[in-house]
């Protein structure tokens, strides 16, 4: 019973966090620092074969938009939710550790470095789990981290680069499709 409560409460909290505002499928615009951010779209058609990973991906998408918008505070919120969900995936502690790095990062450059590690882990987990509905795109920016390059996952083919934000929002390309 204790184990059920220990596992159930964080999962329920994560789903509650995701469900808040889930009744709208319209674009939402967030006003931060006198800048309008990129609309966050909730795409109910995307489903991953693992329910916990499905919930984590929803927050990962939120994190990606926050970094593309240069929004440190939103990135920390999304990473905090990812960390809570990642603790429920017993096979992967790296995901939780990378999310924790984003939460504690003092600036957006350090958030983006941790996001790169988190994205690599997410790609591996998503490939392993597979998709129940729709597909996801592994996108790549060759210029990230002094031309070492970095990947991220997107629900659309449209490139919105989380590594450079507004400086180079369209830099990147689709490298792979996760089905």
VEXDREN-2710 file (C-alpha; in Angstrom, 1 decimal):
% VEXDREN-2710
k/r/px/py/pz
1/UNK/0.0/0.0/0.0
2/UNK/2.8/2.4/0.9
3/UNK/4.5/1.6/-2.5
4/UNK/1.2/2.4/-4.3
5/UNK/0.9/5.7/-2.5
6/UNK/4.6/6.5/-3.1
7/UNK/4.3/5.9/-6.8
8/UNK/0.6/6.9/-7.3
9/UNK/0.8/10.4/-5.8
10/UNK/3.7/11.7/-8.1
11/UNK/2.0/10.1/-11.2
12/UNK/-1.4/11.6/-10.2
13/UNK/0.3/15.0/-9.7
14/UNK/2.0/14.8/-13.1
15/UNK/-1.3/13.9/-14.9
16/UNK/-3.1/16.7/-13.0
17/UNK/-0.5/19.2/-14.0
18/UNK/-0.8/18.1/-17.6
19/UNK/-4.6/18.0/-17.5
20/UNK/-4.9/21.6/-16.3
21/UNK/-6.0/23.6/-19.3
22/UNK/-6.2/20.4/-21.4
23/UNK/-9.8/21.3/-22.4
24/UNK/-8.5/23.8/-24.9
25/UNK/-6.9/22.7/-28.2
26/UNK/-6.5/26.3/-29.3
27/UNK/-3.2/28.2/-29.5
28/UNK/-2.1/29.9/-26.3
29/UNK/0.1/32.9/-26.4
30/UNK/2.1/33.8/-23.3
31/UNK/3.3/37.3/-22.7
32/UNK/6.7/37.4/-21.0
33/UNK/9.1/40.3/-20.8
34/UNK/7.0/42.3/-23.3
35/UNK/7.6/39.5/-25.9
36/UNK/4.9/37.3/-27.3
37/UNK/6.0/33.7/-27.1
38/UNK/5.5/30.9/-29.6
39/UNK/2.0/29.4/-29.3
40/UNK/1.9/26.2/-27.4
41/UNK/-0.2/23.6/-29.1
42/UNK/-1.6/20.6/-27.3
43/UNK/-1.7/17.8/-29.7
44/UNK/-4.0/15.0/-28.4
45/UNK/-3.2/12.8/-31.5
46/UNK/0.3/12.1/-30.3
47/UNK/0.4/9.0/-28.1
48/UNK/3.4/7.0/-27.0
49/UNK/3.0/3.4/-26.1
50/UNK/4.2/4.1/-22.5
51/UNK/1.7/6.2/-20.4
52/UNK/4.3/7.7/-18.1
53/UNK/6.6/8.6/-21.1
54/UNK/3.5/10.0/-22.8
55/UNK/3.0/12.4/-19.8
56/UNK/6.7/13.2/-19.8
57/UNK/6.8/14.0/-23.5
58/UNK/4.0/16.5/-23.0
59/UNK/6.2/18.4/-20.5
60/UNK/9.2/17.9/-22.8
61/UNK/7.3/19.7/-25.6
62/UNK/6.5/22.5/-23.1
63/UNK/10.2/22.7/-22.2
64/UNK/11.2/22.8/-25.9
65/UNK/8.9/25.8/-26.5
66/UNK/10.2/27.6/-23.4
67/UNK/13.8/27.3/-24.5
68/UNK/12.9/28.3/-28.1
69/UNK/11.3/31.4/-26.5
70/UNK/14.3/32.1/-24.3
71/UNK/12.1/31.7/-21.2
72/UNK/14.1/30.4/-18.2
73/UNK/11.2/30.4/-15.8
74/UNK/8.9/28.3/-18.0
75/UNK/11.8/25.9/-18.8
76/UNK/12.3/25.3/-15.0
77/UNK/8.6/24.6/-14.5
78/UNK/8.5/22.0/-17.4
79/UNK/11.8/20.4/-16.3
80/UNK/10.5/20.1/-12.7
81/UNK/7.5/18.1/-14.0
82/UNK/9.8/16.0/-16.2
83/UNK/12.0/15.2/-13.2
84/UNK/8.9/14.0/-11.2
85/UNK/7.7/11.8/-14.0
86/UNK/11.2/10.5/-14.9
87/UNK/11.6/9.1/-11.4
88/UNK/8.8/6.7/-12.2
89/UNK/10.7/5.2/-15.1
90/UNK/13.0/2.9/-13.2
91/UNK/15.2/2.0/-16.1
92/UNK/16.5/5.6/-16.7
93/UNK/17.9/7.8/-14.0
94/UNK/19.7/10.0/-16.5
95/UNK/16.5/11.6/-17.6
96/UNK/15.7/12.8/-14.0
97/UNK/19.2/14.0/-13.5
98/UNK/19.2/16.1/-16.7
99/UNK/15.8/17.6/-15.8
100/UNK/17.1/18.4/-12.3
101/UNK/20.1/20.2/-14.0
102/UNK/17.7/22.4/-16.0
103/UNK/15.7/23.2/-12.8
104/UNK/18.9/24.3/-10.9
105/UNK/20.7/26.0/-13.9
106/UNK/21.5/29.7/-13.2
107/UNK/21.2/30.7/-16.9
108/UNK/19.6/29.6/-20.2
109/UNK/23.0/28.4/-21.6
110/UNK/23.3/25.9/-18.8
111/UNK/19.7/24.9/-19.3
112/UNK/20.3/24.3/-22.9
113/UNK/23.3/22.1/-22.2
114/UNK/21.3/19.9/-19.8
115/UNK/18.4/19.9/-22.3
116/UNK/20.8/18.4/-24.9
117/UNK/21.5/15.4/-22.6
118/UNK/17.8/15.2/-21.8
119/UNK/16.9/15.2/-25.5
120/UNK/19.4/12.4/-26.2
121/UNK/17.8/10.3/-23.4
122/UNK/14.2/11.1/-24.7
123/UNK/15.1/10.0/-28.2
124/UNK/16.4/6.6/-26.9
125/UNK/13.3/6.1/-24.7
126/UNK/10.8/7.1/-27.4
127/UNK/12.4/4.8/-29.9
128/UNK/12.3/1.9/-27.4
129/UNK/8.6/2.6/-26.5
130/UNK/7.3/3.4/-29.9
131/UNK/4.3/5.4/-30.9
132/UNK/0.7/4.4/-30.5
133/UNK/-0.5/7.3/-32.7
134/UNK/1.1/9.9/-34.9
135/UNK/4.9/10.3/-35.2
136/UNK/7.6/12.5/-33.7
137/UNK/10.5/14.2/-35.5
138/UNK/14.1/14.1/-34.3
139/UNK/15.5/17.5/-35.4
140/UNK/19.1/18.5/-35.5
141/UNK/21.0/21.8/-35.2
142/UNK/24.6/21.4/-36.6
143/UNK/25.7/24.8/-35.1
144/UNK/24.7/24.1/-31.4
145/UNK/27.5/23.9/-28.9
146/UNK/30.3/25.4/-31.1
147/UNK/29.3/23.3/-34.1
148/UNK/29.2/20.0/-32.2
149/UNK/25.5/19.8/-33.0
150/UNK/22.5/18.7/-30.9
151/UNK/19.1/17.0/-31.4
152/UNK/15.6/17.6/-30.0
153/UNK/12.2/16.1/-30.6
154/UNK/9.3/17.9/-32.2
155/UNK/5.7/17.0/-33.1
156/UNK/6.0/18.9/-36.3
157/UNK/8.5/19.2/-39.1
158/UNK/8.7/22.9/-38.6
159/UNK/12.0/23.8/-37.0
160/UNK/11.9/25.9/-33.8
161/UNK/15.4/25.7/-32.4
162/UNK/15.6/25.5/-28.6
163/UNK/19.4/25.8/-28.6
164/UNK/19.5/29.3/-30.1
165/UNK/16.0/30.6/-29.4
166/UNK/15.1/33.9/-31.1
167/UNK/18.7/34.3/-32.4
168/UNK/18.4/31.4/-34.9
169/UNK/14.9/30.0/-34.5
170/UNK/14.8/28.3/-37.9
171/UNK/18.3/26.7/-37.7
172/UNK/18.0/23.0/-38.1
173/UNK/16.6/20.0/-40.0
174/UNK/14.6/16.9/-39.5
175/UNK/17.1/13.9/-39.1
176/UNK/14.8/11.1/-38.2
177/UNK/11.2/10.1/-37.7
178/UNK/10.0/8.1/-34.7
179/UNK/7.0/6.0/-35.5
END
